[in-house]
Amino acid sequence: MGANSAQIFGIIINVAILLVFFRFLMQLAMVSPYNPVVMSTVKATKIVDVFSRIFPTLGKGRVNTAALVLVIVLYLLKIFGMMYLQGAMPNSPIHLLILTFVTMIQDLIRFCRYLIFATIILSWVVMFTQSRSPYIEVIQELAEPLLAPFRKIMPNMGMIDLSPILAFLALYIAEILMNEVAKILLTGL
């Protein structure tokens, strides 16, 4: 198979993962279900509703286990498909599972970093334009659970919010630790 096949497969599977993961995060962060962005994401991920018949929702309706299971299945397909298209098969099913979970956690850390960065930029946009869109609201509501613990630690400085700096630092440390764990786990197989 060619590099083009792997690239096209990667794009399609990454879009599917992103949509299902957004649905999971929107429900976890309790973003308003009447927001147009949330409604379109729910429409695009109707497959989660099929899985919802098998996997219950936990945490007072906040943790959608069906979406989480679907994300894991999509990641397994992504890792296996990319390895197959590149001609490198995994050593064992355990190797595939470990690689999948390591990749998921690394992508989650990267996504959280991008989300916090987007929140910082969009807070400036809102401040200068005095307007809000449904997209800005969703991004800010998704980032709030990430920033809230750090706001409790930081002293109140009025208009200046330094919690994103602490969140970036925590994510950076988590990324370094995850990379070291990945090296240990993957070289041990």
LOBA-83816 format. One record per residue (C-alpha): x, y, z. Coordinates in pm, 1 decimal. Layout:
X / Y / Z $
...
END
This chain:
0.0 / 0.0 / 0.0 $
124.7 / 349.0 / -66.4 $
196.1 / 645.1 / 151.2 $
-109.4 / 816.2 / 3.5 $
-336.1 / 538.1 / 131.3 $
-192.9 / 572.8 / 481.0 $
-233.0 / 950.3 / 469.1 $
-595.6 / 937.0 / 352.4 $
-677.5 / 666.7 / 609.3 $
-509.3 / 876.1 / 881.7 $
-710.6 / 1186.0 / 795.0 $
-1044.2 / 1002.5 / 787.6 $
-985.2 / 813.3 / 1113.4 $
-853.2 / 1126.1 / 1288.6 $
-1166.0 / 1322.7 / 1194.3 $
-1384.8 / 1040.7 / 1328.3 $
-1181.8 / 1025.1 / 1651.0 $
-1199.9 / 1402.0 / 1693.8 $
-1577.3 / 1413.3 / 1647.4 $
-1647.3 / 1130.6 / 1892.0 $
-1395.0 / 1270.8 / 2139.5 $
-1558.3 / 1615.4 / 2116.4 $
-1892.5 / 1455.3 / 2192.3 $
-1742.2 / 1282.2 / 2495.9 $
-1580.1 / 1603.9 / 2621.3 $
-1888.2 / 1818.7 / 2561.8 $
-2097.9 / 1585.5 / 2773.5 $
-1823.1 / 1561.6 / 3038.3 $
-1790.2 / 1941.6 / 3060.3 $
-2170.6 / 1976.9 / 3052.7 $
-2170.0 / 2218.0 / 2760.0 $
-2520.1 / 2343.1 / 2684.1 $
-2695.1 / 2087.4 / 2461.4 $
-2875.3 / 2373.2 / 2283.5 $
-2552.5 / 2519.9 / 2149.7 $
-2551.1 / 2478.1 / 1767.7 $
-2198.2 / 2332.8 / 1777.2 $
-2305.6 / 2065.5 / 2026.6 $
-2619.6 / 1984.1 / 1828.0 $
-2423.5 / 1940.5 / 1504.1 $
-2162.8 / 1724.4 / 1679.6 $
-2437.6 / 1502.0 / 1821.1 $
-2591.5 / 1468.9 / 1473.9 $
-2253.6 / 1379.3 / 1321.9 $
-2189.9 / 1111.9 / 1585.2 $
-2519.7 / 922.4 / 1585.6 $
-2318.6 / 598.6 / 1607.5 $
-2256.1 / 681.6 / 1974.5 $
-2629.6 / 652.0 / 2036.3 $
-2618.5 / 294.6 / 1903.7 $
-2336.5 / 212.9 / 2147.9 $
-2533.1 / 386.7 / 2428.1 $
-2775.3 / 96.5 / 2429.4 $
-2487.8 / -130.5 / 2537.2 $
-2273.7 / 101.4 / 2751.6 $
-2447.0 / 312.0 / 3019.1 $
-2382.2 / 675.6 / 3094.7 $
-2215.2 / 726.9 / 3432.2 $
-2151.7 / 1016.6 / 3668.2 $
-2500.9 / 1167.0 / 3663.2 $
-2504.5 / 1167.1 / 3283.2 $
-2163.7 / 1329.5 / 3242.5 $
-1945.0 / 1030.0 / 3147.8 $
-2060.2 / 885.0 / 2818.7 $
-1897.7 / 540.6 / 2825.9 $
-2030.4 / 462.4 / 2477.9 $
-1834.0 / 753.1 / 2329.8 $
-1526.6 / 655.2 / 2530.0 $
-1542.9 / 294.1 / 2410.0 $
-1591.5 / 412.5 / 2053.2 $
-1285.5 / 640.2 / 2081.7 $
-1079.2 / 344.8 / 2205.5 $
-1204.0 / 125.5 / 1918.5 $
-1125.5 / 402.0 / 1667.7 $
-775.9 / 441.3 / 1812.4 $
-720.0 / 65.2 / 1786.0 $
-830.4 / 79.4 / 1422.3 $
-605.6 / 379.5 / 1362.1 $
-293.7 / 220.1 / 1510.8 $
-353.3 / -118.0 / 1344.0 $
-450.8 / 39.7 / 1009.9 $
-150.9 / 272.4 / 1000.7 $
85.6 / -12.5 / 1089.7 $
-72.6 / -237.6 / 825.3 $
-58.8 / 29.3 / 553.8 $
305.6 / 100.7 / 636.6 $
390.9 / -269.9 / 632.6 $
486.9 / -294.6 / 1000.6 $
261.9 / -525.0 / 1195.1 $
253.1 / -517.6 / 1577.4 $
453.4 / -782.4 / 1763.5 $
152.7 / -898.4 / 1965.9 $
-198.0 / -791.1 / 2065.5 $
-54.3 / -662.2 / 2395.7 $
189.1 / -443.7 / 2199.5 $
-103.4 / -306.0 / 1997.6 $
-307.1 / -230.9 / 2312.3 $
-16.2 / -59.3 / 2489.3 $
65.3 / 144.9 / 2179.3 $
-301.7 / 243.4 / 2149.1 $
-333.7 / 362.6 / 2509.4 $
-0.5 / 545.4 / 2502.0 $
-101.4 / 720.7 / 2179.8 $
-442.3 / 809.7 / 2324.7 $
-291.6 / 966.0 / 2636.4 $
-29.5 / 1157.0 / 2437.4 $
-299.7 / 1288.1 / 2202.0 $
-519.0 / 1383.8 / 2499.3 $
-235.1 / 1585.3 / 2652.8 $
-167.8 / 1754.4 / 2318.3 $
-539.2 / 1829.7 / 2272.6 $
-562.9 / 1983.9 / 2621.0 $
-265.6 / 2205.9 / 2541.4 $
-428.3 / 2326.2 / 2218.4 $
-758.6 / 2380.0 / 2398.3 $
-598.7 / 2598.7 / 2664.2 $
-408.4 / 2795.1 / 2401.4 $
-731.0 / 2847.4 / 2203.7 $
-906.0 / 2967.3 / 2519.8 $
-634.9 / 3226.2 / 2580.1 $
-655.7 / 3359.4 / 2223.7 $
-1035.9 / 3359.0 / 2221.4 $
-1054.0 / 3542.9 / 2553.2 $
-860.4 / 3824.4 / 2386.9 $
-1095.1 / 3812.5 / 2086.3 $
-1398.3 / 3840.7 / 2315.1 $
-1235.6 / 4123.3 / 2511.8 $
-1153.4 / 4329.8 / 2201.7 $
-1463.9 / 4259.0 / 1991.8 $
-1719.4 / 4233.2 / 2274.8 $
-1892.7 / 3953.5 / 2084.0 $
-1932.6 / 3582.5 / 2144.1 $
-2009.5 / 3302.2 / 1906.9 $
-2125.2 / 2946.0 / 1980.6 $
-1776.3 / 2821.1 / 1888.6 $
-1608.2 / 3047.5 / 2143.0 $
-1853.7 / 2941.0 / 2412.9 $
-1791.1 / 2570.8 / 2346.3 $
-1413.0 / 2609.3 / 2357.8 $
-1425.5 / 2813.0 / 2677.9 $
-1666.6 / 2568.1 / 2843.0 $
-1447.8 / 2272.7 / 2740.1 $
-1136.8 / 2437.4 / 2886.8 $
-1301.2 / 2537.6 / 3213.4 $
-1268.7 / 2194.4 / 3384.2 $
-897.5 / 2200.0 / 3294.6 $
-837.6 / 2548.7 / 3432.7 $
-1067.6 / 2544.0 / 3738.2 $
-831.7 / 2345.9 / 3967.7 $
-548.3 / 2586.5 / 3890.1 $
-770.4 / 2890.1 / 3956.1 $
-825.6 / 2756.6 / 4308.7 $
-448.6 / 2743.7 / 4363.7 $
-365.0 / 3084.4 / 4214.9 $
-438.0 / 3403.6 / 4407.7 $
-705.6 / 3631.5 / 4260.6 $
-526.2 / 3891.6 / 4048.8 $
-831.7 / 4064.8 / 3907.4 $
-831.1 / 4076.8 / 3527.2 $
-511.7 / 3872.0 / 3496.4 $
-563.1 / 3494.4 / 3491.8 $
-242.1 / 3297.7 / 3537.5 $
-411.1 / 2957.2 / 3564.2 $
-331.5 / 2869.4 / 3198.6 $
40.4 / 2899.9 / 3276.3 $
10.9 / 2646.1 / 3558.3 $
-203.7 / 2422.9 / 3337.7 $
59.6 / 2436.3 / 3060.8 $
328.8 / 2348.1 / 3313.5 $
128.2 / 2053.9 / 3447.6 $
58.5 / 1929.6 / 3094.7 $
425.6 / 1966.8 / 3002.6 $
528.9 / 1756.9 / 3303.0 $
260.0 / 1498.9 / 3219.8 $
383.0 / 1484.9 / 2859.7 $
744.5 / 1428.1 / 2968.8 $
634.9 / 1152.3 / 3208.3 $
413.9 / 991.6 / 2944.0 $
697.1 / 993.0 / 2688.5 $
926.8 / 820.7 / 2940.3 $
660.2 / 562.4 / 3024.8 $
606.4 / 503.3 / 2652.3 $
977.6 / 443.8 / 2597.7 $
990.9 / 197.4 / 2887.4 $
676.0 / 9.9 / 2783.8 $
754.4 / -9.5 / 2414.5 $
1118.9 / -110.2 / 2452.6 $
1018.7 / -380.5 / 2700.1 $
804.4 / -558.4 / 2438.5 $
END
